[in-house]
Amino acid sequence: MNKLFLSQVYIFVASSLGYLIGGGFMSGQETIQFFVPFGHNAIGVGVVFSFVIILVNFGFIYAGKYGGCSKGTDVFTFFCGTFIGKTIEWFSLLFCFTMFIAEIAAGGSILYEQYDLPIIIGAIITAIITAGTVSIGLKSILKSLGIIMPFLTAFVIIVSIATLIMNGNDIDINVSRIESGEFNLLKVANNWFLSGISLVGLMVLFLAAFSADLATKFAIKPLVIGQSIGLIIYAFLDITASYAITSNIDQVANKQIINLFLAKQIWAPLGIAFGALIFFAIYTISTPLLHVIAIKFSEEGTKKHKCIVWGVALISLFGALALPFDVIINAVYIMSGYVGSAIVILMIIKFIRIYFIKNRK
């Protein structure tokens, strides 16, 4: 393998991780809802997710390379047909809207749990700076703030490993307590296998346009290898974080921003730094979500665009204050899991049809 090939693989590993890591993963809510409720079967969740998402992602790459798809709407139409593809396009807007509400709630929770600001104040601050950025169109700020993502990922890994070193002896006991139903944990599915499939469904909505677009610009082999490695690493990070959370389940079962609490348990200054990083990361995630919604109905820079941006931000703020972050994100996970799984089924049907059509010739 030459250096160019290896460098391309590395770029696709890093880009896939950076693209998929969001507020759910950073806060620990993704881990505690998809992995932790199933004890040692958290490993099974990761294995199912890795295997299925790699196959599905190859389908997206195929759609980009051979189906001429570069946008999410094109990919969904390619696999699901015009009507269902259009329906999924509108669902993706609902998905972005619900995720935006969740991110505002997360911002409020972070500033409350780390800096003791009332949740309403933290949520208002998050909504205002996000809407202000989108209405002004400061894309350069988003790019510069996006630099923090590798540091944030490193923080989560360090926190998980340090927590396991401190509390690792309690894992087996706590797994038994979790499986007995002692803790009232939110979860997205009734068993570990379906939880892995639901996580695939969630990631489908993120990966479709991303992978298809990359396939139109780059060689297939390094893209497939790099993204596959990235997806496996992503599952491994979630599994590791799952054991860290399980080892300290008594104290984190009812926390909103779990990884922040674990960081403070290790070292108070670590919690301060981690809280700031997570808040800025929430900002970089929530801003493009709001942008996607506003740009669908208006042209950037217009008065109509600004009105839509601030209107959506206000409605989302009320939604974020009405429900806790973990409840909102749980609804997002369940909703997107069903839709994403339906896309996977339609994708399989599409490839079966392609196979038979080719064999007839």
Secondary structure by P-SEA (a helix, b strand, c coil): ccaaaaaaaaaaaaaaaaaacccccccaaaaaacccccccaaaaaaaaaaaaaaaaaaaaaaaaaccccccaaaaaaacccaaaaaaaaaaaaaaaaaaaaaaaaaaaaaaaacccccaaaaaaaaaaaaaaaaaacaaaaaaaaccaaaaaaaaaaaaaaaaaaacccaaaaaaaaaaacccccccccccaaaaaaaaaaaaccccaaaaaaaaacccaaaaaaaaaaaaaaaaaaaaaaaaaaaacccccccccaaaaaaaaaacaaaaaaaaaaaaaaaaaaaaaaaaaaaaaccccccaaaaaaaaaaaaaaaaaaaaccaaaaaaaaaaaaaaaaaaaaaaaaaaaaaaaaaaaac
